[in-house]
Amino acid sequence: MKKKLLRGRVLDFVAEPQSVEDSSAYRYFEDGAVLLSKGRIVASGDWGDVSAQVPEGCAVADHRPHLILPGLIDPHIHFVQMQVVASYAANLLEWLNTYTFVEEQKFADPEHGARIAGAFFDTLIRHGTTCAAAYCSVHPASAEAFFAQAEKRNMAVIGGKCMMDRNCPEALRDTPQRGYDETKALIEKWHGRGRANYAITPRFAITSSPEQMEMVGALAAEFPDVYVQTHLSENSDEIAFTMELYPEHTDYLEVYEHCGLLGHKSLFGHAIHLSEREIGAMAETGSVAVSCPTSNLFLGSGLFDHDRLNKAGVAIGVATDIGGGTSFSMFKTLEEFYKIQQLNGQRFDPLMSFYRMTLGNARALSLSEKIGTLGEGTEADIVVLDASATPEMALKYQTVSSLSEELFLLQTLGDDRAVVETYVAGEALKSGLT
């Protein structure tokens, strides 16, 4: 691939912002450029400095006056729940049994899985999301479809087939041995292939027997480089049911801890109702708490306490959680996360929001050496944003006088229409969608 030069207002983060005034946490170039070659970033910075490094005649994509940022990252999403979004239910367990388990049975059909996987990745691209950690169904074919469609677009992904052997419909159950065998085969085929990473995926403790959890632990020990993703302490009924099923354990997290599942590549979705012991164990092991604000509000699960976990040293991600979540947009996701922290009496400024959806989520996924940044040598996943994309945004934009105000406008009023272009490994993909 020939070198390509992107021109616009360039922004990326180098550290977690400590306040809305913390300009040391990011790099911003009013007239900036990003130089791409062979799917990677060769250089980024001031237009004059970067453009001087390329020969005359280099292709230039002029995105002025728009913002150029690293691609957005979603660390917890269920690709098999695209058609579950906007399903009415009183709470998590009712929602699972009434809609989700019914929908996921369709993925026994490989053609259905391939169709939804294609729609899933096109939807992410429209919303500027270039990397996602996703749950597939219990069927290996759903994981095959997920990874194949990601590979077709050269997208960085984490994913895995769910492992479930109880408390779900018979059609969605594997067994401890079959779950182990199918997961191992998928790891050996897909983990580290291109930009794919595998995640061992016990849905949650309620749907896995102690025997299956032991098999999950065996897989994690056998493949220490792969991820683990599951759910933790989403709502009170879930926690109570888990403790009925695992009375020998002190708390919910200990079910996973007992099997050796904690670590910096362990992603625990929701993590709302945590004890001090659980928070301490997560911090000590580098385990990741992934907040899912639109889902938690939609299902009435609770309010994630960002400052409590952040001050304790717990790694944090923020995610859409489609289909309990109500939007594929990371803007809408962080808009609701902001509101939750308001209810908690905490300030969550727009710099922190955009840090979370780029470098922060990359760090949560242990991928910050590759994505979430516009640093030299990193993978060229990039999004171009227009803060005046709709009439309402354009009217508000007339009053914007700072970068943080522009980011807050994008976060509050933006959606896929604010995404001008999405580059994946240096290729412009959004403009090619029909």
N, C-alpha and C positions, 0 to 999 in steps of 0.2 A: 504494500500500500504506500502511495506517495505521501509525502508530508502534507499536513493540512494545518492551517492557521485559523484559529477562532479569535475574533475581535469583539470586545464588549467590556462591560464593567465586571471585573473578575473578583470573586470572593471565595475564600476558603478559610478553615479554622486550623489553628496549630495547637490549641489548648482549650480546656473547658472555661468559658467566660465566668468571671466572678461577679460581674455586674453589667448593667447596660452600658456603662462607660468603659468597659475593659477592652480597649482597642489592641492590647497586647495579645489577645486571644485569637486574633484573625489577621489575615492579609487582605487588603482591599486596594484595587487599582482602578481608578476612575476611567482611564483609557488603558485597558489591559489586553493581554493576549495569552492564549494557550496554544502551544505547538504540539501537534500529534504526529506520531509515526508508528506504524505497525502495532496499533492498538494500545499504545502507551503514550504517556505525557513526556515529551522531551524537555519542555521548559514552560514556565508560566510566570507572569509578572507584568511589568510595564510594557506597553506596546512597542515603544522605541527600542527597548533592550531586547525583547524577544524577536521582533521582526528583523532585527539586524543579524540574527543568527541563521536566516534562511536565504536561499538564493532567489533572485528575481524570478517571478513566474510561479511561485508557490501558491497553491489554491488557498483563497481566503474566504471564510464564511463570516461576513460582517453582521454581527448581532447587535450592534449599537442601536438604541441605548439600553439594551436589556442586560440583566445580570447573568453571569456565567458562574455556576457553582458545581461542586461534585454532585454526581447522581444521588438521588435520595435512596435510603435504605430502610427496609421493613423487616424487622427481626422476628415477627410472629404473625403468620397468616395461614389460613386453611384454603388451599386452592380448590379443594373438592367442595367447598361451601359457597361457591359463587351464586348458586341459585337458592341459597338459604337466607341470604341477606334480606332484611325487612320482613322477617317472620315473627308474628306476634306471640309472645309467651310471657308468663309471669316471672320466671326465673330460669337460671341455668339448667337445672335438671329437667324441667318441663320442656324447655327449648330443645335440649339434646334428644329427648325421647320422642317428641312430637314431630320435629322437622329434620334435625341433623342426621340422625341415624337412618331415617328413611331415605334422605337424599344420597347419603354415602353408599348405600347398597347399589345404586346405579353404576358405580365404578367397577363392578364386576365385568362390565362390558368395555373392552379396550377401546372401541370406537368412541364411546361416550367420553372416556377419559382423555383421549387425544383431542376431541373437539373442545372440551372445557379447558384443557391445558393451553391450547392455542389462544383461546379467548382470554385466559388469565394473563398470559405474558403480554399480549397486545394491550390489555387494560393497564397493566403496570407501566408500560412504556408511555401510554397516553398521559399518565399521571406523574411522569418523571421519575419513577422508581426503577432503579437499575439493578438492585440486588434484593433478594428476599429469602427468608428462612421459612419454609413452608411445610405443613402437614399434608400428607397424602392420605388416602383411605387405607384400610387394612389390606387391600388387594395389591399385590406386587405390580400389576399392570398399571395402576394409577401412578406409582413412582416412576415406572418406565416412561410413561407419557410425560410426566413432569420434567424429568431430566432430558428427554429427547427434544422437547419443545424449547427448553432453555438452551440446549446445545445448538439448536438451529439458529438462535439469535445471538449466540456467544455471550450469554448472560452469566454473571456470577451468582450462584444460588447455593442454598443449603436446603436439603429436604430428606424426607424419609417416610416409609410406609408406617402407618399406625400399627401398634401391637396391642391387641385386646383379646382377652379370653374369658371375660365374664361381664355381667351387668350391661349387656348390650344385645341387640338381636342376634340370633344364631347365624344369620347370613354375614355378620360383621366380625365373627369370632375366628381367630386362629387358635393355636394351642401353644404352650410354651416352646415345644420343640419346633413346630412349624414356623412360629414367629422368629425363632432364632435362625433357622435354616434360610428362610426367605430374606431376612435382613442381612445375613452374612453374604448371601449371593449378590444382593444389591450393592453392598459396600464394595465387594471385590470388583464389581463391574463399573461403578460410577464414582466412587470417592477418589478425588484427585484427577479425574479425567477432564481435561480442558479446564473449565472454571467451576466445575461441580464439586461440592462437598456433601458428604452424607451425614445425616443425623439419626442416631438410634432414637426411636420415637414411641415409647410407651405413652398412650394418650394421657392417662393419669392413673393414680393408684386405684381408683374405684373400678376401672375396667381391666386391671391386671391383677391376677392372683399372685400370692407370694412366690409360687413356683415360676411364674412368668417373670416377675421382678428379678429373681435370681438369674434367669437366662439373660435379661437385660444387662445385669451386672457383669455376667460372663463376657458378653459382647464388648462392653465398654473396656474391660480389662484386656481383651484380645486385640482390640483396635483402639489404642489410646489416643490416636490422632483424630478420630471422628468426633462429631458433636453428639450431645444428648439434648433432646428437647421434650418437654412435658409441661403439665399444668400444676400449679401450686396455689392453694389457699385463695381461690377465686371468690367463694362465698361461704357463708356460715353453714348452710346445709351440707355442702360438699365436704367441708372439714369434719363435721360431725359424722357423716357417713364413712369417711375415710378412717376415722378413729375407731368406729365400730368394726370395720374390716381388719384393722391392724392394731388391736388393743395392746399389743406388746410394746408399741413404740410411744415415746414421750409426746411427739408432735408429728405433724404432717411431713415436714421436711425430713425427719428421721427415717421415714419409709424409704426415701431415695438415698439418704446418707448411708443407711445400712447396706445398700447394694453397691456402694462405691461410685455413686453417680454425680457427686459434686465436683466442680472444677471450673476452670476458666472457659471451657467450651460447653458448659452445661447451661441451657437456657430455660428458665422457669417462668412460664407465662402467668401473668397477673400478679401473684405474690403480694396480695393486698393485706391480708390479716395475719401478719407474722408476729411471733413472740420475739422477745429480746434474744433468746437462745438461737432461734432460727436466723435472725439477722446476723448475729455474731458468727454463726457457722458459714453463712453465705459469704460474708466479708473475708473470713479467714481462708476460704478455699477459692476465692475469685469467682464464685458462681454468679450468674447474671439474673437479675430480676427484670423481666420484660413487662412493662406496663401497657395495658390495652384500654385506653380511656373511653373510646366510643362504645366499645363492647361493655365495659363495666357500668357505664351510665345506662345503656340500653337494657341490660339485664338486671339492673339495680343491685349489682354485686358489691359495690363499695368504692371508696376513694383512696387511690394510691398516694401514700405519703412520701413524696419525693425527697424532701429535706431530711426526714428521719433516716432513710436508707442511704442517702448520699453522704451525710455526715458520719455514718457508721462505716463508710468505705465499701458499700455494696456496689458492684458494677450494675449500671442501669441501661436498659434500652426502652424505646417507646415504639409501639407497633399498632397496626390497624386491627388485627384479629378478625378479618373477614372470615366467616360470615356472622359471628356475634357482633363484630364491629359494623358500623353503618356507612363507611366510606373507604374507598381505596386511596384517597388522597392523604398524603402525609401532612399537608397543610391543615386539613380538617381534623386530623388526629391530634396534632399539636395544639390546635385551637381548643379542643375539648380538654386536653391535658392542662392547658393554661387555666381553664375554668375550674378544674378540679383542685388545682393548687390554690386558686382564689378561695375556694370553699374551705381549704385547709389553713387559710390565713397566711399563705406563702406567696411571695412574688416570684414569677417565672417569666423572665424577660425574653424578648424576641431573639436576642443573640443566642441565648441558651436553647431556644426552640430549634433554630437552624443548626446549631452545633449538634443537638441530639439527632436530627434526621440525616446528618452527614457523618462527620468524624466521630461523634459520640456513639452512634449505632455501629459504625465500623469497629470502634474499640470494643464495644460490647460483644461483637462477633469475632474478635481476635483477627480482624482483617485490615486494620488501619495501615499496615505496610503496603497494602495493595489498592484499597479503595477508600472513599470518604474524604479524599484530599485531592488537590491539584498539584501535588509535589512531583518533582522530577523522578521519572522511572516508574511511577504508579500507573495502574490500568486506567485507560481513558474513558471512564464512565462519567458523563457530564450532563447537566441539565441547564437549559437557558430559560429564564423566567421573565415575564412581563407583568409588572405590578399595575398596569393600566389596561388589562386584557378585556375587561367588561365595562360597560358604561358607568356602573356604580364604582368600580375600582378607579376608573379614569377621573371621575369627579373627586373622589377622596384624594387621589394622587396629587391633585393641584395644591393640596395643603401640606404635603410631605416635605420635610426640611432636613431629614437625616437618614442615614442608612438603617438605623434601628426602626424608625417609623415606617420605612418602606418594607422591611421584613415583617413587621407586625401587620401591615396591610395585606401582604401576601398570605400570611398565616390565617388571618381572620376572614378575608373575603375571597381568597384564591381557591381555585380548583384546577381541573385538567386544562381549562381554557387559558390559564396563566402559564402553562408549559408550552413555550414556543418550539423547542426541539429537545429531544432526548438522544444523546449519543451513548452507544454501548460499544466498548472497546474501540472507540474512535469512529464508529459508523453512525450516521444520522438515521435513526429508525422511526421516530414519530412521524416525520413528514412522508414516510413511505406507507403508512397505514391507510387503509381505505375506510 
